[in-house]
Amino acid sequence: MNNLFKSFRNTIIYIYEGFGRIFSLTKDIYPTVGVSPFEGDPCKNSELKD
């Protein structure tokens, strides 16, 4: 019976940690680079237009 409760407890912890990772704030640390300017010419090929 103790093994059943331990298994149930581990399952609940596993699901709880998953929700914590999904809904937590991001931990990615990226440098702030700002807006990147467009450095090219627009495509003039009419075959690629929708």
C-alpha positions in Angstrom: 0.0 0.0 0.0 2.9 2.4 0.8 4.3 1.7 -2.7 1.0 2.8 -4.2 1.0 6.1 -2.3 4.6 6.7 -3.3 3.8 6.0 -7.0 0.8 8.3 -6.8 2.8 11.0 -5.1 5.6 10.8 -7.7 3.0 11.1 -10.5 1.5 14.2 -9.0 4.9 15.8 -8.6 5.8 14.9 -12.2 2.6 16.6 -13.5 3.0 19.6 -11.2 6.6 20.2 -12.3 5.5 20.0 -15.9 2.9 22.7 -15.4 5.5 24.8 -13.6 7.8 24.6 -16.6 5.1 25.4 -19.1 3.5 28.3 -17.2 6.6 29.8 -15.6 8.4 33.0 -16.8 11.0 32.4 -19.4 14.5 31.8 -18.2 16.2 32.6 -21.5 18.7 35.4 -21.3 19.1 37.0 -24.7 20.9 40.3 -25.3 18.7 43.2 -26.3 19.7 44.0 -29.8 16.8 46.3 -30.9 15.3 46.5 -34.4 17.3 45.0 -37.2 17.2 47.2 -40.4 16.1 45.8 -43.7 19.2 45.5 -45.9 17.9 44.2 -49.2 15.7 44.9 -52.2 12.2 43.7 -52.5 11.6 40.8 -54.8 10.2 42.0 -58.2 9.5 38.4 -59.5 5.7 38.3 -60.0 5.7 34.5 -59.8 6.4 34.5 -56.1 3.5 36.9 -55.2 0.2 35.5 -53.8 
